[in-house]
Amino acid sequence: MSHADHGHQHIKLEYQPALPLRNGKLFMWLFLSTEIMFFAALIGVYIVIRFGAPVWPHPSHVHLSEPIGAFNTFVLICSSVSIVLALEAARSDKAAQAKLWVGVTLALGAAFLLVKAYEYNAKFSHGIYPAQPRSQIYEQPDIYYAAAVRGRVRELSAPLLAERAQLEQQLQKPDVADREALQQRFEQIESQLRFYDTEILDIANNPNATEADLAKLADRIMPLPQPGSHSHAAGLNEEYPELKLPVVVPGGNMWASTYFMVTGFHALHVTAGLIAFAVLLLPRNRLGRERAGTIENVGLYWHFVDLVWIFLFPLLYLF
Amino acid sequence: MTTHHGHGQHEDYSTHGYDEHHGKPHDVRKYLYVFLALCVLTSMSFFTYSSYWPFHAYPQVGWTFMMAVSLCKALLVMLFFMHLKYEASWKFVLTIPASVMAIFLIVALIPDIKWRYETIVGGRTVSPQQVPFLATPADVELLEEESRAALAPGQH
């Protein structure tokens, strides 16, 4: 820029970057600032819903396991360390070592997702879904709950009733083979139907059942453990897992919606990170010094995903 | 780390010492210390879940404690793993506005907590009068006692 005035006002400009960092890194940081606001919105909404709710389920009411959450936190922290070691290796031009650490990070991220999938599956198997109509959660033991229980029992007993009718016909024939076995099966079905009658329908089918009666029914189906206790050993749903009766978890539906939304978006981010690691691991990529910038960018993104989980873990599992 | 590379790629500012302390690569031991600190902090927030945590009766104490621990963990990750401790001052340009807006967003949402609480109670979810009827074991016992007490005089 010096000596620019040779008689006329011509200024030679030299390019100076606005911020002294690579374009890729600048882009990643700008992207991360939008991500900060994205997750701040999600977490903010969660806080509003959580603390604005008149009742909120205890983690044990919704089969949320704190040790599993803590384990997943540990896994993500380890993966943050491994990606930073990959970056250091790449900067020292140790390409094979860098690739190894990226592979370790990919494995740890996949382990996180697997644990998350296991957790989601545990929710689904207990009828906890983000929304109706699959959700089996009812807010209170009211007539709608009773109707849902009746509906489920009807679903369960329909095949039994059909089989019983068939058995009755067969047993009426004088020369039926295997009468003993048929009679036994008949009694089995009878006792199963009696079980539905005495354990569930006595309240669910009773038009005079009060809210207190229905609360007792809900407690019979799935007693909510006291805070601090984690035993889900009691209850019809636990004793006979095939029943899958609707349950009463006050605040449970709102909990499920927020839990699946927040952890789902986080899991999507984890998945995106895993794709980036997989691309880095392609055989044609040498992760030497020339790739250090790329690894740094992906690493920044990955640390951000870890950061979000650092806040999500206590908010979702321990609050 | 700037000792052994060519200055050919003019785009690669990170290798020109803008955001690194000059001369040597980061000490790997430093990352291990940060890792250990993060593990200790995670077990600290997990400690609030154990029965040894003395403030189970006051959940607000645990919430504050866990958020403080989480902030420490976030700072450690940002300072060391994301290298913000070693970056030039551009880091403030990119992180502070986003953080301020994120915090403002959450602060702006806080009045909604009270609004939600006041409109939803008595609304579609549950009313305070109904809370005793919700199926927690303690409530069910209470109700059973009540119904026994109500039946008792009628039996004589």
HADDOCK unambig.tbl for C-alpha pairs under 7 A between the chains (distance, minus, plus):
assign (segid A and resid 19 and name CA) (segid B and resid 90 and name CA) 6.29 0.50 0.50
assign (segid A and resid 20 and name CA) (segid B and resid 13 and name CA) 6.95 0.50 0.50
assign (segid A and resid 20 and name CA) (segid B and resid 18 and name CA) 6.96 0.50 0.50
assign (segid A and resid 21 and name CA) (segid B and resid 13 and name CA) 5.45 0.50 0.50
assign (segid A and resid 21 and name CA) (segid B and resid 14 and name CA) 6.77 0.50 0.50
assign (segid A and resid 22 and name CA) (segid B and resid 11 and name CA) 6.06 0.50 0.50
assign (segid A and resid 22 and name CA) (segid B and resid 12 and name CA) 5.89 0.50 0.50
assign (segid A and resid 22 and name CA) (segid B and resid 13 and name CA) 5.62 0.50 0.50
assign (segid A and resid 29 and name CA) (segid B and resid 94 and name CA) 6.69 0.50 0.50
assign (segid A and resid 30 and name CA) (segid B and resid 94 and name CA) 6.65 0.50 0.50
assign (segid A and resid 33 and name CA) (segid B and resid 94 and name CA) 6.96 0.50 0.50
assign (segid A and resid 33 and name CA) (segid B and resid 95 and name CA) 6.50 0.50 0.50
assign (segid A and resid 33 and name CA) (segid B and resid 98 and name CA) 5.19 0.50 0.50
assign (segid A and resid 36 and name CA) (segid B and resid 98 and name CA) 6.66 0.50 0.50
assign (segid A and resid 36 and name CA) (segid B and resid 102 and name CA) 6.74 0.50 0.50
assign (segid A and resid 37 and name CA) (segid B and resid 98 and name CA) 6.55 0.50 0.50
assign (segid A and resid 37 and name CA) (segid B and resid 102 and name CA) 4.98 0.50 0.50
assign (segid A and resid 40 and name CA) (segid B and resid 102 and name CA) 5.39 0.50 0.50
assign (segid A and resid 40 and name CA) (segid B and resid 106 and name CA) 6.89 0.50 0.50
assign (segid A and resid 41 and name CA) (segid B and resid 105 and name CA) 6.79 0.50 0.50
assign (segid A and resid 41 and name CA) (segid B and resid 106 and name CA) 6.97 0.50 0.50
assign (segid A and resid 44 and name CA) (segid B and resid 106 and name CA) 4.93 0.50 0.50
assign (segid A and resid 44 and name CA) (segid B and resid 109 and name CA) 6.80 0.50 0.50
assign (segid A and resid 48 and name CA) (segid B and resid 109 and name CA) 6.77 0.50 0.50
assign (segid A and resid 48 and name CA) (segid B and resid 110 and name CA) 6.47 0.50 0.50
assign (segid A and resid 48 and name CA) (segid B and resid 112 and name CA) 6.39 0.50 0.50
assign (segid A and resid 48 and name CA) (segid B and resid 113 and name CA) 4.89 0.50 0.50
assign (segid A and resid 49 and name CA) (segid B and resid 113 and name CA) 6.94 0.50 0.50
assign (segid A and resid 51 and name CA) (segid B and resid 113 and name CA) 6.15 0.50 0.50
assign (segid A and resid 52 and name CA) (segid B and resid 113 and name CA) 4.28 0.50 0.50
assign (segid A and resid 52 and name CA) (segid B and resid 114 and name CA) 6.14 0.50 0.50
assign (segid A and resid 52 and name CA) (segid B and resid 116 and name CA) 5.30 0.50 0.50
assign (segid A and resid 52 and name CA) (segid B and resid 117 and name CA) 4.61 0.50 0.50
assign (segid A and resid 53 and name CA) (segid B and resid 117 and name CA) 5.86 0.50 0.50
assign (segid A and resid 54 and name CA) (segid B and resid 117 and name CA) 6.27 0.50 0.50
assign (segid A and resid 54 and name CA) (segid B and resid 121 and name CA) 6.57 0.50 0.50
assign (segid A and resid 70 and name CA) (segid B and resid 46 and name CA) 6.96 0.50 0.50
assign (segid A and resid 74 and name CA) (segid B and resid 39 and name CA) 6.95 0.50 0.50
assign (segid A and resid 81 and name CA) (segid B and resid 31 and name CA) 6.79 0.50 0.50
assign (segid A and resid 81 and name CA) (segid B and resid 35 and name CA) 6.82 0.50 0.50
assign (segid A and resid 84 and name CA) (segid B and resid 81 and name CA) 6.32 0.50 0.50
assign (segid A and resid 91 and name CA) (segid B and resid 1 and name CA) 6.94 0.50 0.50
assign (segid A and resid 92 and name CA) (segid B and resid 1 and name CA) 6.95 0.50 0.50
assign (segid A and resid 140 and name CA) (segid B and resid 134 and name CA) 5.92 0.50 0.50
assign (segid A and resid 141 and name CA) (segid B and resid 134 and name CA) 6.84 0.50 0.50
assign (segid A and resid 211 and name CA) (segid B and resid 133 and name CA) 6.88 0.50 0.50
assign (segid A and resid 212 and name CA) (segid B and resid 133 and name CA) 6.25 0.50 0.50
assign (segid A and resid 212 and name CA) (segid B and resid 143 and name CA) 6.71 0.50 0.50
assign (segid A and resid 215 and name CA) (segid B and resid 133 and name CA) 6.56 0.50 0.50
assign (segid A and resid 215 and name CA) (segid B and resid 134 and name CA) 6.38 0.50 0.50
assign (segid A and resid 215 and name CA) (segid B and resid 135 and name CA) 4.87 0.50 0.50
assign (segid A and resid 215 and name CA) (segid B and resid 140 and name CA) 6.76 0.50 0.50
assign (segid A and resid 216 and name CA) (segid B and resid 135 and name CA) 6.98 0.50 0.50
assign (segid A and resid 216 and name CA) (segid B and resid 140 and name CA) 6.17 0.50 0.50
assign (segid A and resid 218 and name CA) (segid B and resid 135 and name CA) 6.26 0.50 0.50
assign (segid A and resid 219 and name CA) (segid B and resid 135 and name CA) 5.84 0.50 0.50
assign (segid A and resid 219 and name CA) (segid B and resid 137 and name CA) 6.77 0.50 0.50
assign (segid A and resid 223 and name CA) (segid B and resid 136 and name CA) 6.82 0.50 0.50
assign (segid A and resid 223 and name CA) (segid B and resid 137 and name CA) 6.40 0.50 0.50
assign (segid A and resid 224 and name CA) (segid B and resid 136 and name CA) 5.63 0.50 0.50
assign (segid A and resid 224 and name CA) (segid B and resid 137 and name CA) 6.61 0.50 0.50
assign (segid A and resid 248 and name CA) (segid B and resid 135 and name CA) 6.94 0.50 0.50
assign (segid A and resid 250 and name CA) (segid B and resid 134 and name CA) 6.96 0.50 0.50
assign (segid A and resid 300 and name CA) (segid B and resid 82 and name CA) 5.81 0.50 0.50
assign (segid A and resid 303 and name CA) (segid B and resid 77 and name CA) 6.99 0.50 0.50
assign (segid A and resid 303 and name CA) (segid B and resid 82 and name CA) 6.83 0.50 0.50
assign (segid A and resid 307 and name CA) (segid B and resid 74 and name CA) 5.76 0.50 0.50
assign (segid A and resid 310 and name CA) (segid B and resid 70 and name CA) 6.05 0.50 0.50
assign (segid A and resid 311 and name CA) (segid B and resid 70 and name CA) 5.97 0.50 0.50
assign (segid A and resid 314 and name CA) (segid B and resid 66 and name CA) 6.50 0.50 0.50
assign (segid A and resid 318 and name CA) (segid B and resid 49 and name CA) 6.63 0.50 0.50
assign (segid A and resid 319 and name CA) (segid B and resid 63 and name CA) 6.26 0.50 0.50
